[in-house]
């Protein structure tokens, strides 16, 4: 690890004064220290913002939820009002990593994580995302069972943030502060696809600092849930995750937001799924759904992941019909590998976790 200066700040203005000249912001430091130890980044200066009290706190007001970027995942997961009114966000924060990591990891750091692609994380490989002149994505032809299955033509990374999934579904906004002032960026615009910028994952500019995350107050009848599936029951990076926000009018879905997490380089909304759900009075699956964008992934792994995501028992999810498909660009699935939607009762009201199983199958 290279030598670096360490600056401890107690106000936002102090931190902004230090940004620039190779300085990197440190909050919880969970992801940053991994990147430094792996020789992926070598900042000349670390600007510690963990002692800035104004960046902490969780406030519930009439207009919505105001979150300080230094709020830890544990604080968000355990907050009673978030559990009650923003369930998907509480679920996502509570299922990330381990209790020890959640006690240190911050919301701001979680949504700013760098890719977990093992080619990007290894100093033995050059790749286009590192900006070192390489024009190659090793995951396209290499080991890619944990990589993007959608929108992966330029870079096959998947975005690792669990909190970003419900935040996108809830139309959250991120406040960015710099010497020039403040600006609010919606979560739908916060992440940059590799086709637009292969180096940076977010719209955060040099000299800017996340100072607040705002989640609008939910409409009456809103219900939400988040589900993550990994290869083991304990802490693990997800191989599939999704968040669903439903605005219910009695037993009919008036509005739906369906977000897929580790499927693409950015969290993405499934517009087809949202259209199919809106106006539906029951859990009976739509008879015809359009296919998703092309994807690449080993067939055997996709089959295993799908079985894993659809086999976990859910007391609130008696129906497991598949609500989204992607067209595999490798060898076509054998007949025994293809999914068949089970028949469902017309009498089952929509529930967020039922919809999650639609999405993850």
Buried (B, 14 or more C-beta within 10 A) or exposed (E): EEEBEEBBBBBBEBBBEBBEEEBBBBBBBBBBEBBBEEEBEEBEBBBBBBEBEEBBEBEBEEEBBBBBBBBBBBBBBBBEEBBEBBBBBBBBBBBBBEEEBBEBBBBBBBBBBBBBBBBBBBEEBBBBBBEEEEEEBBBBEEEBEBBBBBBBBBBBBBBBBBBBBBBBBBBBBBBBBBEEEEBEBEBBEBBBBBEEEBEBBBBBEEBBBBBBBBBEBBEEBBBBBBBBBBEEEEBBBBBBBBBBBBBBEEEBBBBBBBBBBBBBBBBBBBEBBBBBBBEBBBBBBBEEBEEBBBBBBBBEBBBBBBEBBBEEEBEEBBBBBBBBBBEBEEEEEEEEEEBEBEEBEEEBEBBBBBBBBBBBB
